[in-house]
Amino acid sequence: MEFKARKMRYAYSASLLALLTSLAACGSGTTTTTTDAPAADGTEAAAGLTGEILIDGSSTVYPISEAMSEEFLAVNPDVALTVGVSGSGGGFKKFCAGEIDISNASRPIKDKEVALCEEAGIEFIEVPIAFDGLTVVTNQANEWAQCLTVEQLATMWSPDSEGTVANWNQVDPSFPDQELSLFGPGTDSGTFDYFTDEVNGEEGASRGDYTASEDDNVIVNGVTGSDGALGYFGYAYFEENSDSLKAMAIENEDGDCVEPSTETIADGSYNPMSRPLFFYIRKDAYDTKAEVKGFVDFLLDPKNGEFVAEAGYVALPDDILGNSKARVDSGKLGTDPTNL
């Protein structure tokens, strides 16, 4: 897969920095993943690891953690590995309280979260792991909307639209007089932060009269249950439910209508809805818990990028993944917008 030059909006130090990154070729709930299965190649557990790994955070990153966990446990069956889903913000709260080893995030850590970690003496390493395309979905009965502009999305989702924009024909006169029902992530979600910033120009700026949930399955059920519904979440959840949902093409910065796919996310044409995904690793856990180190090294092994793809996301090319591994190996602390 060819990764081309792309423009990416990257949140850092409470602001968004426009980055031109040249890439070379290439709701709250908890799930505990356990298995007694032998290694896929029939060998014993690679390092005979034991102990416990606690992960929480983004529902968007959850499918990657789940897929990696299953494969890791196949060769390390004596490790107890728990993956929770509380949103990027919820994950950082637990992470900075020292309650979990790894925080999944669909956005970079915020200044206030960095300060919270510093107050608690929590040192961390930021690790990009994949690219995602935030996907706007509608009910399959929607035959009137094929491509939406960012301006039209803002008409639906801006704070000023609360209580006033309730029908599709208010978004565009060519659309029918059909009730508009909105479903989306809650305020603890990194997906919510990214979407509101890109669409409404300010992180967290959104109408409040929509059905919010950190559980993306609630959004799926809501959109499939109403002909005039619209929602948004990570690309993997659309792929998993593509037989019952319709993905909207989004007009990009070049004025082209582009549908989300692994190809358009990878080449940057699906903008501005493409974004990086992260793992945040507690340094003391990595340094003192062999099972955490083993899992992180497994995540960053280039040959395991296939599991990222199987989860519905775009794996990082080997050189960028190598940068992530170098950050971990050198113990480089903190967040850095240039690490892609």
N, C-alpha and C positions, 0 to 999 in steps of 0.2 A: 504494500500500500504506500502510495507516495504522499507524504505530508508536505504541503506547500506553505509558502509564507502566508501568515494569517494575522489579522488584527484581533487582539483579545482585550477585553476590559477586565482588569484585575483589581479587586478591592484590597487596599493596603493602607495602613495608617489613617483609617477612617476616611479615605478618599479612594477614587478610582483612577488608576494610572493606565493610560493607553500604551500597550506594549505591542511591538512588532516582533514576533517570535519566529525565527527561521528554524523549521524542524527538518531534520534529515530523513532519509527514507526509512522507511519502515515498511404525629399520633403517638402514642407511647405504648410500646409493647416490648416483650423480650422473648427471644428464641434461643434455646440452648442446643447447640449442635454436638451430638455425641455419636460415636460409631465404634464398633469393634472390628471393622473390616480390615483385612490385611492390606499392605501396600499394593498398588495397582499392578506392579511388576512381580508380585509374589515375595518380595524381600521383607525383612524385618524392619521395624521402625528405624528411620535413618539415624537418629541420634539417641534413641531410647528416652525421649523427653517425657517428663511428667510435669505436674503442677497445674496452674490455672491461668487463663488469659481472659481478661474482661474487656469487651469492646462495646461502645455505644455511640449514638449520634445519628447522622443523616440517614433518612430512609432511602435517599437516592444512592448512596454508597453501599447500603446494606446488601444488595445482590452481589457485589464484588466480594465483600467480607464473607458472605454465606458460601459462595463458590470456592473461594480460597480456603475457607475453614474446612469444608468437606474434603478437599484434596490433601490439606495439611494433616488432618486427623486420620486419613487413610494410612499415613506413614508414621504417625505419632498418636496411636489410639489411647494412650494413657493420659493425654492432656485433656483437661476440662476447659472447653472454650465456649464462652457465652457471648452472643451478639445481641445487643439491645437496639431499639429504635425509639429515639426521643427527639429527633430533629438535630440539626447542627448545633443550635444554641443550647438545647438540653444536654447534648453530649459534652459540650465544653464546660457546662456547669459541673457535671460529674467529674470530668477530667481535671479541672482546676481544683477540685476538692480532693483529689487523689483517690477517687473511688474506682476509676477504670485505668487500664493500661494504654489503650489506644482510643482515640476519638475520630470517628468518621465525620467528614465535613464536605459539603458541596459548595463551600465558599472558604476563603481564607479566614483565619482567626481575627477577631476585631480587637481594637486597642483596649477596650474595657475588659475583654476576656484575657488579654495578655496581662493586664494589670492584676486581674483576679488570680491568675496563676502565679505571678510574681509575689503577691501577698502571701500565698500559701506555700511558697518555696518550690513550686513545680516547674522544672525545666523541661523543655520539649523540643523535638525535632520535627520540622514540617516536611512532609513527603508527598509531592504530587504523584498520583497513581494512574490517572486515566483522563480522557476527555468525554464530556457528555453534551448532548443537545437537549436543552429544555424544550419539551414538546407540548404544544397547544392542541388539545383534542376536543372534538365535538361528537355528538350523537351521530350514528351513521345515517339517520333520517335527514340530517342537514344536507340539502342539495344546493342551497343558495350561496354558501360561502366556500370558496375554493382556496383563496389566498387572502391573508389579512396583513394590513400594514401595522407598524408599531403604533401609529396614531390611532387606528381603529381599536387596538387593544387598550390604549390609554383611555379612549372614550368609554370602554366597558369597565375598566378597573381603577380609574383615578378616584381619589377621595371625593372630588366634586360630583362624581356620578352616583354616589350613594343616595338612594331614595328617589333618583330622577331618571336614570337610564335603566329601563326595565324591559325594553323590547329591542329586537334585532333591527327594526327599521329606524331606531334612534341612532344606531351605529352607522348605518348606511341606508339612504332612502331606497336603494334597490333591493334591500333585504325585506322579507315579509314582516307583517305585523304579528310576530311570534314572540312569546314570552322568553326572555333571556334569563336562564338560571345558571349561576356561577358557582364553581367548586374549585378549591385550591388549598395549598398547604397553609398551615397555621404560622403564627409569627415566630415560632422557634425554629422554623425551617430555613436552611440556607437557600433553598430553591425560592422561597418567598422573598428573601432579601435580594437575590439576583434578579428575579423577575420584576419586582417593584422598582429597582434601580434602573434597569434597562428600559422599562415601559413608561414609568411615571417620572423618571429623572431623579428619584430620591429613594434611598433604601428605606423600606418600611412604609412608604406612602401608598396606601391602598384603601379602597372603600371597605367598610367593615361588614356590609350586609350580604355576605356570601357564606356558603357552607365551608368551613375551614376544618382541616384535619391533618395531623402528622402521619396518618395512615393513608398511603396512596390508594389502597383498595377502596376506601370510602369515596375517594374522588372518582375512581372507575365506576363504582356502583351508581353514584349520583349522575354522572354523565350518560351512562347507558339507560338510566331510568327516565330521562326527559328529552323529548325531541329538540327542544331549544337550549339544551345545556352546553356549557363550555367549561373546560378545566385545564390545568397544566401540571406537569411533573416531569421527572427524568425520562429519557428515551427508553430505558429498559422496561419501564412499566407500560409504555405504549406497545413495544414489541410483544410483551407477554399477553397483551389484550387487543392485539391488532385485528382479531376477528370480530370484535364487538365495538371498536372505536374508530374514528376517523381522525387522522393527523392533519392539521392545517399547514399548508405552505405559508411561509412568512416572507414578506418582501424585504430583501437584504439591502445593504448600503449601496449596492450598484443598481437597485431598482428591479432586481430579478426575483421572481417568486420561487422559493426553494423549499422543498420538503425535507424534513429531517431524515437522515440515513447515516449509516456508519461512514459512507463515502463523503457526504456533504459536511458532516461534523469534522471529519479528518482534514479535508482540504480547506476548511474555513469559510466555505460559501454559505453555510447555514449560520449566518450572523444576523442579529447580535445574540442569538440564543445558544451559542456554543460556549462552553466553560470548562475549566479544569476541576477535577475532584481530588480530595486529599485524605491522607491519613496523618494524624498527629500522634507522635509516639512519646510517651513519658520516658525521659532519659534514664531515670533511676530504675524503672522497670526493665528497660532494655539492657542496662548494665548489670543488673543483679538477678534477673530471672531468665534462665537459659531458654525456657519455653517461649518467652516473648521475643528474645533475639532470634530464635529459630523461625518463628512465624514471620517476623519482619523480613528476614533474609529470604524466606520463601516468597513473600509478596513481591520482592524486588528482583527475583530471578527472571531474566528475560524469557526463558522457556515457559514460564507460567503466565505469560501475557495472553495465552489462548483462553484462560479462564476469565479474564476481563472481557474478552470479546464474547464469550459464551454468556456472560451476564448481561450483554446488551450494550456495552460501552466500547469506546475506542482506546485500545492499549497505547501507552506511550511508546515511541520508537526507542530502540536500544540505547542511543546516545543520551537521550533525556532521562531514561530510566537509570542509566549509569550515573548521571548527576545526582539522582535521588539516593542511590546506594552510597555514593561518595559522601554525601551529607551525613548519612547515618554512620558510616565507618569512621568519619572524622569527628563525629559528635558535634556537628555544627548546630548551634542552638538558635531558636527563634524563627521568625517568619521572614521570607525574602522574596519579593516579587520578581526577582531575576532568576529564580531557580528552575524555570522552565527553559 
